[in-house]
Amino acid sequence: MKKPVFLCGMMGSGKSTVGRALANRLEVPFCDLDELIVEETGMTIPEIFKEEGESKFREIERKILIRESQYFKGVMALGGGSLQNQHMIDHLKIYGWLIFLDVPQSVISKRITGDTNRPMLNANDNDNNNESAHHEADSKIQRLMAERRPLYEQAEITIQTGDKPADEIADKLIKKLRLYDGFNRR
């Protein structure tokens, strides 16, 4: 590949799973931005949200992403909220291919509802009622999708993934990347 790939999309869209499959097929390194943040800070994502707040987390995320994106060669899975503004999108598109994994809300809800490692969903969950908590999580997902979609849609490539297996999505991405990047891997 001539440029790295940055996978964006909502939490639970499969960025890490698809990213690993894509990197394996392309025989390039894979990197998960959230894992970099954990490694660098020594704290889990929920711990950072709880102890430092979302704004501090976004600051850490932005600094690491700007630094790493300039030198990284491979496939990187971004966090769901990594595309914080137009500057970040433009920066990533200068250094690599920005790819949006577009997944329906119903699939995302099924994948992540009840996942305690999702601070954007669990920050205010004090409700023990499963049905109520599920409805609240769905509402948060819907709101976040509405806020973030205009940023995600600026990606050079959008893949409608549905609930397809990661290997199938990776194969579709390789076909698209051949057109954009001009590489010849099979």
Backbone torsions as a table, in degrees:
resi	resn	phi	psi	omega
1	MET	NA	144.1	177.6
2	LYS	-80.5	-31.3	-177.7
3	LYS	-133.9	153.9	176.1
4	PRO	-71.3	166.9	179.2
5	VAL	-113.7	131.6	175.8
6	PHE	-116.0	116.0	-178.8
7	LEU	-92.7	124.2	177.9
8	CYS	-119.8	163.6	179.4
9	GLY	151.1	174.8	-178.6
10	MET	-64.4	156.8	171.3
11	MET	-56.4	139.1	-179.6
12	GLY	83.0	5.8	-179.3
13	SER	-82.4	-7.6	177.2
14	GLY	95.4	19.1	-177.1
15	LYS	-58.0	-45.0	-178.7
16	SER	-69.6	-44.3	-178.5
17	THR	-66.2	-47.9	178.2
18	VAL	-66.1	-40.1	179.9
19	GLY	-58.6	-44.6	178.2
20	ARG	-63.0	-44.3	179.6
21	ALA	-62.6	-43.0	179.9
22	LEU	-65.3	-45.9	179.7
23	ALA	-61.6	-40.9	177.8
24	ASN	-61.2	-45.4	-179.3
25	ARG	-65.5	-36.2	-178.5
26	LEU	-87.0	-8.7	-178.7
27	GLU	57.9	48.9	177.4
28	VAL	-129.0	163.8	178.3
29	PRO	-66.1	152.0	173.4
30	PHE	-115.5	142.8	178.3
31	CYS	-140.5	135.3	175.0
32	ASP	-107.3	119.5	-176.9
33	LEU	-57.7	-41.1	178.9
34	ASP	-60.9	-38.9	178.4
35	GLU	-65.6	-37.1	175.6
36	LEU	-62.2	-42.0	-180.0
37	ILE	-63.1	-45.7	179.3
38	VAL	-61.9	-44.8	-180.0
39	GLU	-61.5	-44.1	-175.8
40	GLU	-74.0	-36.3	-176.7
41	THR	-91.6	-22.0	-175.3
42	GLY	74.1	14.6	179.8
43	MET	-127.8	150.1	173.7
44	THR	-73.2	163.4	178.3
45	ILE	-59.8	-47.8	177.7
46	PRO	-59.5	-35.5	177.7
47	GLU	-64.5	-41.7	178.6
48	ILE	-62.0	-46.3	179.1
49	PHE	-59.5	-44.2	-176.1
50	LYS	-69.8	-45.0	-173.7
51	GLU	-87.3	-33.6	-174.5
52	GLU	-111.2	-24.2	-177.7
53	GLY	94.3	163.7	-177.8
54	GLU	-64.4	-39.7	-177.1
55	SER	-62.2	-40.2	177.3
56	LYS	-66.8	-40.8	176.8
57	PHE	-59.0	-46.8	-179.0
58	ARG	-62.9	-36.1	177.5
59	GLU	-64.2	-46.8	177.9
60	ILE	-61.2	-46.9	-179.1
61	GLU	-58.6	-46.3	-178.6
62	ARG	-62.5	-46.6	-179.4
63	LYS	-61.4	-45.9	-179.5
64	ILE	-66.0	-43.1	-178.7
65	LEU	-65.0	-43.6	179.2
66	ILE	-62.4	-44.7	179.8
67	ARG	-63.5	-51.9	-174.0
68	GLU	-69.5	-36.7	-175.3
69	SER	-64.0	-23.8	-177.6
70	GLN	-75.1	-21.4	-174.4
71	TYR	-123.1	-14.0	-173.9
72	PHE	-68.6	139.7	175.7
73	LYS	-127.2	103.5	-179.2
74	GLY	155.2	-145.2	-179.0
75	VAL	-118.1	126.7	179.3
76	MET	-121.3	128.2	173.2
77	ALA	-89.4	122.0	178.9
78	LEU	-88.2	159.9	172.3
79	GLY	-72.8	159.3	-177.9
80	GLY	-58.4	-29.8	-178.6
81	GLY	-106.8	15.2	-176.3
82	SER	-64.1	-32.4	179.8
83	LEU	-82.5	80.4	-171.4
84	GLN	-80.9	-24.1	-175.8
85	ASN	-163.6	175.8	-177.7
86	GLN	-64.3	-36.2	178.8
87	HIS	-58.2	-43.6	-179.2
88	MET	-64.9	-42.7	178.8
89	ILE	-61.9	-49.0	-179.2
90	ASP	-60.9	-41.2	178.9
91	HIS	-59.6	-49.2	-178.1
92	LEU	-64.5	-36.9	-179.5
93	LYS	-71.9	-22.4	174.0
94	ILE	-70.6	-41.2	-173.0
95	TYR	-93.0	-18.0	-176.9
96	GLY	-163.1	-170.6	177.4
97	TRP	-94.2	124.4	176.2
98	LEU	-95.4	122.2	-176.4
99	ILE	-122.5	128.7	-179.3
100	PHE	-99.6	118.6	172.5
101	LEU	-90.2	102.8	-174.9
102	ASP	-92.3	112.7	-175.9
103	VAL	-121.7	136.0	178.4
104	PRO	-61.4	149.4	-179.5
105	GLN	-57.4	-36.8	-178.3
106	SER	-61.5	-38.2	179.5
107	VAL	-70.6	-43.7	179.1
108	ILE	-61.0	-46.4	-180.0
109	SER	-57.9	-44.2	-179.5
110	LYS	-62.3	-38.6	-176.7
111	ARG	-74.0	-36.2	-167.9
112	ILE	-116.5	-10.3	-179.4
113	THR	-61.6	126.9	-179.5
114	GLY	91.1	-4.7	178.6
115	ASP	-75.6	114.3	-176.0
116	THR	-75.1	-6.2	177.8
117	ASN	-91.4	15.3	-179.3
118	ARG	-112.8	83.1	-175.5
119	PRO	-62.4	-26.8	179.0
120	MET	-67.3	-25.0	177.6
121	LEU	-93.9	-32.1	-169.6
122	ASN	-100.5	-0.4	-173.7
123	ALA	-55.8	-36.0	-176.1
124	ASN	-118.4	21.0	-176.7
125	ASP	-83.9	94.4	174.8
126	ASN	-111.7	9.2	-174.6
127	ASP	-94.5	125.9	178.9
128	ASN	-87.7	-7.9	-179.5
129	ASN	-76.6	112.5	-176.3
130	ASN	-57.1	-45.3	-178.1
131	GLU	-65.1	-42.3	178.9
132	SER	-65.4	-44.3	178.9
133	ALA	-63.0	-39.8	179.0
134	HIS	-63.8	-43.2	178.7
135	HIS	-63.9	-41.9	179.0
136	GLU	-64.0	-41.5	178.4
137	ALA	-63.3	-43.2	177.9
138	ASP	-60.2	-40.8	178.8
139	SER	-64.1	-42.3	178.5
140	LYS	-64.4	-42.7	179.0
141	ILE	-61.0	-45.7	-179.8
142	GLN	-60.5	-43.9	179.7
143	ARG	-64.6	-45.9	179.5
144	LEU	-62.7	-40.3	178.4
145	MET	-61.8	-42.9	-179.9
146	ALA	-63.5	-39.9	179.5
147	GLU	-69.1	-40.6	-170.6
148	ARG	-90.7	-24.1	-175.8
149	ARG	-53.0	-44.9	179.6
150	PRO	-59.3	-30.2	176.8
151	LEU	-75.3	-48.1	179.9
152	TYR	-58.4	-39.3	-174.7
153	GLU	-68.6	-5.8	176.6
154	GLN	-84.5	-1.4	178.0
155	ALA	-62.2	150.8	178.0
156	GLU	-68.2	-31.5	-178.5
157	ILE	-128.9	133.3	173.5
158	THR	-121.0	131.6	177.6
159	ILE	-119.0	122.7	173.1
160	GLN	-80.2	107.8	-171.9
161	THR	-92.6	-28.2	-174.7
162	GLY	56.2	-133.6	179.2
163	ASP	-115.2	30.6	-177.6
164	LYS	-70.2	154.2	177.5
165	PRO	-65.4	150.5	-177.8
166	ALA	-57.0	-39.8	-179.1
167	ASP	-62.9	-38.6	178.6
168	GLU	-66.2	-41.6	178.4
169	ILE	-65.6	-42.7	178.3
170	ALA	-59.3	-41.8	178.6
171	ASP	-62.6	-41.3	177.0
172	LYS	-62.3	-42.5	179.8
173	LEU	-63.2	-40.6	179.5
174	ILE	-61.3	-41.9	178.2
175	LYS	-61.4	-43.1	178.6
176	LYS	-67.4	-42.9	-178.6
177	LEU	-64.0	-32.8	176.3
178	ARG	-58.1	-39.4	179.7
179	LEU	-69.6	-42.1	-175.1
180	TYR	-81.5	-46.3	-170.8
181	ASP	-93.2	-23.1	177.3
182	GLY	77.9	18.5	178.1
183	PHE	-87.1	165.4	-171.5
184	ASN	-120.4	24.3	179.1
185	ARG	-71.2	152.8	176.8
186	ARG	-100.3	NA	NA
